[in-house]
Amino acid sequence: MSKRILLIIAFLILGSFTSFSNGIIEKDSSKPKTISFKIKLKSADKIKIAVSQLKYNKHFAYSFTLDDGYRSAYLTAFPLLNGGKISNSSINEWKIDQGGDGTTSEGLFYSDGMGNKIPFKLALAINGGSIRDLPANRGHLSWPEVKEMYNAGWDILNHGFHHATKHGTNYLTEVTENTTSIKQNLDFTMSHFVVPGGEGDEKYYLEYEKEALNNGLFSAASYYGVEPVFNVDSKVNLDKMITARTFVQSSKDTTSFKTMDRYLKTIDSIVKQPNTIWFNEFTHGTGNTNLWNLSMRFPDFKYYMTTLANKYGAKGNDSIWMAPWQEVYEYIWLRDRIKVDFQQKNKEVIVTIKLPEIPETFRHQDISLAIDTSSKFQIESNKDLKIKDDGKSTHKQIFIQLK
């Protein structure tokens, strides 16, 4: 039985894993920063306000990472999810087809519950030493390609500068040089690490974990660690998190999608749990060839992601938050540290949120509030804060964007 299935079974048995308006931000650095705004109700019915367990009040978050920065991410995965022209067959420098089926995708989406569609987004675990512009049929991404995906909301994770694993590897240099490389070329600082796989000294991955967590990265995905399925109904221990990594990969069967259906069935079993869940998985390439036999062939990838979108996205029950590891991590970190207070007087509610000191390398600083009221409402605030709500429709949530 595979490691992935064993981990999932353990989780299922044990069940103990752990209209924009404006607002006010208090900027007195001697005190915790606070956000305050006013809710104007149409009726005086009692209101309840709580921090949403996941962004947009979703039932489950699914994070998916492409390891090693292969160009198939840009040629196939990115246009499929974000919308655009998927590459035709594209034979790279290794004589491997990293292209797709040449079709044009409209994109795969979930909604924010307020009338806006959001494309599925993945993460890229990249090695700065492999990113280059030439040759034209290169196997790895270029800096402009990585930047385009980053600007579209994909997150970039540290995977070591050279993907080095063999005896004699300087693990500290691998971690820090990759951080420096991405900072110099893309002007942001990575905050999460994915241990590269390969031949190495016994338990070499422990050295990578240590150097990553000691040098500014908040978490590491590795061979072993806490389970990849998290119950996020309550506070999650994110401090120096090391999580076990599981993979979705194509089989030798190219005549059906039976292998993908088995992976999808596992997700179905997880989603059926009453708990709010965060699930994290990986693969390598997404081109027509099963790269190094550690990847998803594009037909499998397309089937897998399209099925998720049709079942759990905007075209289905809209219960998925399809977002990269970093985005989900940062939401939960902030969720578990803010304090929400509200005072209601008839049809008027004053909401005050105390914020913690947020690390500078956090890219995503958002708060979703779950609203329990039978009344329609609107937000009254000034120009320092962006707020969205569904007060005139389902009146179930407020979304606050801090950055």
Secondary structure, DSSP 8 states (H G I E B T S, - for coil): --HHHHHHHHHHHH------B--EEE--TTS--EEEEEEEESS----EEEE-SSGGG-SEEEEEEEETTBTHIIIIIHHHHH-EE-----B-TTS-B------EE---EEE-SSS-EEE---EEEE-GGG----STT-SB--HHHHHHHHHTT-EEEE--SS---STT--HHHHHHHHHHHHHHHHS----EEE---SS-STTHHHHHHHHHHHTT--EEEESSSB-SEEE-SS----TTEEEE--B----S--S--HHHHHHHHHHHHHHTSSS-EEEEEEES--SSS-GGGSS--HHHHHHHHHHHHHHHSTTTT--EEE--HHHHHHHHHHHTT-EEEEEEETTEEEEEEE-----TT----EEEEEEE-SS-EEEE--TTSEEEE-TTTT--EEEEE--
